[in-house]
Amino acid sequence: MRLKAGIFVAALTRRVFSDGGMAAVERHGSDEAGAIFVRIRHRDGTESLAAPAPQTAFDEDHPETRLFELRKTRVQEAEVNEMLAREARFDPDFWVVEIETDSPETYLSFIEE
């Protein structure tokens, strides 16, 4: 069984803070099962966007693991904003968590490309 979205977000932000980083909840989704998008701000002023991985990417032996895929990599803020606006029209009940890090793999599990 996977952690509820609200618990996952709280743990993510706490981990980033404990490492001396910055994290913030930009959009609060469903506490139970809202999709989680992570806006990753880089030191060079660009952003990346991690989105929930497709269901086909999940490991049947470890269904509790939340997997992410990078939908945008080191782009301008406007591109990330556009993608999140499109998502809001499709599913208004999602989370957006913002973190500042150059190594998001420290905090998120990404699918193998």
N, C-alpha and C positions, 0 to 999 in steps of 0.2 A: 504494500500500500504506500502510495506517495504522500509526502507531506502536503498539507493544505497550503495553498498559495500564500496566505498571510504569514504562516510560520516560516516558509522558505524565504520570503522577502525580509522578514525580521532577522533571520539568521544571516542572510547575505549582507545586509547593511551593518550588522554588528561585527561580522568578520572584517569587512573593509575598514570600519572605524578602529577596530583593535589593531590593525596593521598601520594605523596612522593616516589612512586615506579618507576620502570624502565619498559619502553615499547619501542619496536622498530619494524618497518616494515622490515621483513627479505626478503620478496618476494612480489612484487607489482603485483596484478592481475588486472582483469577488473574492472574499476571504477563503471561500471553500475551494474553488476550482478555476479562478480567472487565469487567463493566459498571461505569462510574464515576459515582457520585453525589457532588455537591459541596454540603456544608452551608455556607451563607453566613451568618455571624453579623454582624449590624448593630450600630452603636453604641447604638441605642435599646433593645437587649435582645431584639429580634425576630430571627427567622431566615427564610431562604429556602432552598429546596431545588432545585438544578439536577439534572436527570436526563437520561440519554441521550435524544436526540430519536428519534422513530419513524423507521424505515428509509425511509419515503416522503419524509422531509424532506431526505434527502441529495442533494447536487449530484452528478450523474453525471460531470461534468467534474473534480470534486475529491473523490473518494471518500476521500482520506486525512484530510480534515478531520473532527475530532470535533465534532459539534453537540450542543447541550444545549437543553432546554426547562425553563422554570420550572414546577415542579409545585406548589410552595407559595411564596407571596410574603408576607414580613413577618408571620409567624404566631408563635405561642408555641412554645417548644422541644418541648413534648409532642406537638404535631401532626406535627412532623418525625420525632420518635421513633416515633410510630405508623406513619407511612408506611414508614419504614425497616424496622420489625419485620415489616410485611406483605411487603415485598420479600424479606426473609430467609427467610420461609416458602416463597416462590415460587422464589427463586434464591439459595442461600447463598453463591455465589462472586462477590460483587460488592465493589467498593471504596467507602469513604466517606472523602472528604477534606474537612476542615474548614478554611475560610479566614475571616479577618475582613477585610471590605472593604465599602464602600458603593458600589463600582463593579465588580461582578463581570465586566462586559463587557470590562474591561481584560485579563482572564485567560482568559475562556471565549468561545466563539462560540455565539451563541444563534440559534435559528431565527426567521425573520420571522413575526410574528403576523398 
